Amino acid sequence: MSIKKEYVIYKLADKMKHAIHFDAEQFVRLGVKRGLRNQDGSGVLVGLTNIGDVHGYERDAEGQIHPAKGRLFYRGYDIAELVHAAQREHRFGFEEVAVLLLSGSLPDKDDLREFSMLVRDNMPLDPRTTLHIIELEGHDIMNILARSVLELYTFDPQADDTSRENLMRQSVMLVSKFPTIVAYAYNTLRHNRLGRSLSIRHPQRGLSIAENFLYMLKGKGFTPLEAQMLDLLLIVQAEHGGGNNSTFTVRVTSSAGTDTYSSIAAGIGSLKGPLHGGANLQVVRMLHFLKDEIKDWEDENEIREVLRQIIRGEIFDKRGLIYGIGHAVYTLSDPRAELLKELSDALAHEKGREREHAFMLRLERIACQEVTTMKSRTKPVCANVDFYSGFIYELLGFPPEIFTPIFAMARIVGWCAHRNEELCFQGSRIIRPAYRFVDEIRQTYVPLNQRV
């Protein structure tokens, strides 16, 4: 008997559709925290951490909570202070932030120099890994990154060792190799897709992580401001608390005792999602649509009307969303977006795209107003980090294929810090939340030959 496989799949999928039936009211009635979220959208507390802290509200003298200017802390240090300190001292700050997040304290000059040298020594890939990246088929660099991370397991003689020293060794190694893997994967993709010459540039001593990535991607064709901007992007995306989806994925898998490479590959899979790290791609698509749809970028009435059409679900992807506007925790402002906006002005000027930058600022202000009004939001909304990161990636000349992989290059620091905290805390337990069963209990098993 010949059966078309498409028909079998269709039947199974149709039955699955009818098996998934939950009413939103059930979650409320049964006290289930859907998505591990409280009713106000804030995250359910499931653990303790000393690594990152996200502030979007403040408590007054009477104990009432109110929206506040957003702040992000790395090991208790305000991220804005870390960024501005590096800028004042005319140096790159991502390596310093990596040491802070991984070790728990800021490095002195000698510590930072030693760490930077260690990173540079670890950036080159094993020739077998380089060859495999070149040979891998596929167009998605996040998948190539995940497969390459899993391959690193086979070259690590201490892959399953979860001692503090080995976890730190693996952390530094992964922070070092992510930029190389992403750069080589993109160069290979460009070669395969566009027939461009395949350039494998080896990381150079004396360059920061940001500079080395640009060098491996472009050669010497990048400016000091471009390197500074990429360094800032890496800093603001390095960590965002234990509750973001990819970091929580890393902590969940780590709590089971799995190896570092399996856990980080799981985090990469999470970050790839369009509701998480892939969100900046949605912002860029929307911005391109708006730049084409709005004839006069300075006409606020026209901008407002087009945004209203998007919110009503009439145009663009018809989902009613202004991508890059709103955040689960931040209310008045997202400190990461504020820092990116601050420096993007200079980069836009260098690239001759001041008019486009002014349009972004105007768009942000009007979009926040319209989302608050049309969706009857009870709390303020602000532009999140994705609103500006995609625009900055384009100013840097990066193609969309590496937007999310660059996010992973930064977040690997936070992932490793949280994995190490999860495994090194003596009172840790495997993370195992519960799901409430709401289907009927079937008392009688029907024999196969009696089923209709």
Steps between C-alpha positions, in 0.01 A plus 500: 500500500641836399421797724602854426713621790355852471152361573618310806672811635186706432280258693735493798530879502122541481452271800769694687307822433192360672708361790632846590210687658561739788293803591685804634253498789628159610841644580348766724251266669763236576765751608742399225773752421492478121847544355631530858347849501290678760177672398683832454748338260791490744693176542429247773792480742661158462857556619770726639794653315793734561563565130249737335211715620234670287313804639188645338303603810565674832327479839386819679496570875156336533619183330316567173674403174527756218661503152857628507790577271648166397829388651708189441763381744788258438619360834360815667661746256275720287560409135492867401788570738702210357444623142576864573814411698641307204417791267666756728813287516496444120507122521277205418282376785363159401797305635472683834128420517576134419743477791249671730212268408706180504708564812282733706741794523652768281853423378801721565731589210708182533192276531340659194819470294539131598136426415526679165811301412326176600204587277727573206683169551166314499341671199656281227300189413624146467564444126240222507233738629589757233477234233165377630358854500603535136345162415176545697194549284222734602432871497430568868808610695331441837464133406861489383605660830306239700647212301851642537457533877390137524803401293731675748390236753678230300830694514484568876664226711326643810164562335289359785707638790286748701769617743526879545835517324380301200175694472701824489738355241207401279336841552806694385545264207142545381506880542817498288384267223146630437619802293727278290227243433247768401746684273614180325141376463389825338799515265426140397131580449587802286738284297241226442207730430661787309808333360726748681858401576528311829700706751621329818677770700660389823446708817779746572690568819457847645139538383189499720222246446297764312797596280591138432146414394493792258843402370398136444184621325629796297877503518640844585201681352340626821519828690581559871140618555365178348711295742388718791136455400532123474671492839202688646256258337685207656496665845128578505405151375738303724252438782139566595419302813430131547140516382545582131410198289845394380674550835223312678540223243870482585422490873233230457727275297795569731292402803470153345878470512557489125825613339577863414478451124155338509369770731637788291368343178154496662539870584589572137183323388295718734666826396433419135124534558324802344349589840847519657832569326342490156277797584749751357440351155130576534583859593720543193232358269243736652731801468564428133125477448441831680774682306331394177143556618551847656561754227606791724718385790452835674118500484394384846135471397589259218726299730227481762237380251722227356586376850131493588433283195769256617354490853154435357648206307420649159851514350850351527472148651147574634586379853435841653852533644749784489821301527763644733243684712416370848673273748392254770696686773608844376237774503630857463819398321725209408856594607649291219295685237599833657871414479472383140304811403763717665790370290304423182475873429876520435499183288205622292692823439810306391289299255309800367167366628399780739158535336426134563616530861273800555214294355574224753484743792172643373360152440592385851323793668180471296487119516519502880211750512282304259559157655414639845183670375364246250572194712378673819820416684490574872878534519734700275676331210845576367726398215693185585853404399380339175361830371850642453723192477378398154548854366853509645583159350407647162714811563788263570438330167394168652256282304185370675646145514736599780276729710399225742840322494659827618247502784622148586864622490409738780257286700741204523656691791174516690412140414831372637475715814151365575597140423795525735283653773241225455757220527728645767226588751497212746125518562399479136227259386386385160246752369171322470181713494159334474223504238137454600326214314152614389389228257261221600621178659419212266398205713478231234761403247338408166670207321647587161257285297199670666598860429311695236 
